[in-house]
Amino acid sequence: MKLIVAVDREWGIGYREKLLASVKEDLTHFRKLTEGKTIVYGSVTLRTFPNGRPLKDRINLILSTNPNLKPEGAVVLRSVEELIAYEKAHPDEDIVVVGGASVYKQLLPYCDAAYVTRFDASFEKDAYFPNLDDTPGWQCISVSETQYSNGATDTEDGMPYCFTEYRRVDA
Ligand SMILES: NC(=O)c1ccc[n+]([C@@H]2O[C@H](COP(=O)([O-])OP(=O)(O)OC[C@H]3O[C@@H](n4cnc5c(N)ncnc54)[C@H](OP(=O)(O)O)[C@@H]3O)[C@@H](O)[C@H]2O)c1
C-alpha cells in the first residue's frame, strides 16, 4: 500500500474538515498518482470531495462504521481488517491511502511508500500527519525542485512547495 498527502511545515493536513490549501499543480499530481488505482479514505474525507461523492476513474474504498453510508460508486469497508482482506482478495490492485488523519495513522504501518507534498507555510490546523522525518523506518528518497503557488489558480500566491517521496527502509 502507498499513501499520498499534502502537509504544511508542521505536518498539518487539515482544518475544520477542509484542506489547508488548494494548489492546482498538487491536485494534478494527486490525480496522476491515483487515477486508475484503488483509493482508500475515511468518511470525513469523503465529505471533503466535490459534492461529497467518490472520485471518478478510481476504485473507491471508504472506511466507515456507519451502516447508513452507501454511496454510489464506492465500496464501504467496516474496519482495517476488512481492508486487509480486500487487499488480499485483489492482489492486482494498487491501493493508495488518501486520508484523512485517522486513516493515515492507522494505515501507515501497512504502507511502504509515501508521496508527500510539502507546503512551505504554516496554516491554522486541527489534523496532522505523523512527521516522517522523525519516524524510524522512513526515509526521504526524493525531493522535487521548489515550485511556487499561483494566486490565479490556487488559494495561496507565491507559497513555496515541493513534491517528496518517502520509502520504508526497514521492510
Ligand atoms: N492534506 C491532505 O492530503 C489531506 C487528505 C485527506 C484529508 N485531509 C484532511 O483530514 C481531515 C479529516 O481527517 P479525520 O481523521 O477527521 O477523518 P477521516 O480519517 O477522513 O475519517 C474518519 C472516519 O473514517 C471512519 N473510520 C476511520 N477508521 C476506521 C476504521 N478502522 N474502521 C471503520 N471506519 C473507520 C470513521 O467513520 P464513521 O464515523 O462513519 O464510522 C471515522 O469517523 C480533514 O481536515 C481533511 O481535509 C487532508
The ligand as a Gaussian input file, in Angstrom:
#p B3LYP/6-31G(d) Opt

LIG

0 1
 N       -3.739000      17.233000       3.342000
 C       -4.180000      16.099000       2.850000
 O       -3.522000      15.499000       1.995000
 C       -5.489000      15.527000       3.337000
 C       -6.047000      14.408000       2.711000
 C       -7.272000      13.919000       3.191000
 C       -7.892000      14.541000       4.265000
 N       -7.318000      15.625000       4.834000
 C       -7.943000      16.301000       5.977000
 O       -8.041000      15.376000       7.062000
 C       -9.139000      15.807000       7.897000
 C      -10.052000      14.618000       8.149000
 O       -9.370000      13.644000       8.930000
 P      -10.176000      12.807000      10.042000
 O       -9.207000      11.991000      10.793000
 O      -11.047000      13.755000      10.793000
 O      -11.191000      11.941000       9.179000
 P      -11.038000      10.665000       8.182000
 O       -9.843000       9.869000       8.574000
 O      -11.175000      11.132000       6.783000
 O      -12.383000       9.878000       8.522000
 C      -12.617000       9.401000       9.816000
 C      -13.781000       8.465000       9.759000
 O      -13.431000       7.310000       8.991000
 C      -14.038000       6.173000       9.541000
 N      -13.003000       5.266000      10.029000
 C      -11.731000       5.567000      10.397000
 N      -11.068000       4.454000      10.766000
 C      -11.950000       3.426000      10.621000
 C      -11.855000       2.032000      10.846000
 N      -10.724000       1.448000      11.299000
 N      -12.943000       1.276000      10.598000
 C      -14.085000       1.826000      10.126000
 N      -14.235000       3.148000       9.903000
 C      -13.180000       3.932000      10.147000
 C      -14.925000       6.640000      10.671000
 O      -16.152000       6.949000      10.027000
 P      -17.619000       6.716000      10.695000
 O      -17.703000       7.764000      11.748000
 O      -18.508000       6.933000       9.525000
 O      -17.611000       5.316000      11.238000
 C      -14.228000       7.915000      11.109000
 O      -15.080000       8.810000      11.772000
 C       -9.854000      16.928000       7.144000
 O       -9.405000      18.186000       7.646000
 C       -9.366000      16.746000       5.721000
 O       -9.397000      17.952000       4.975000
 C       -6.133000      16.130000       4.391000

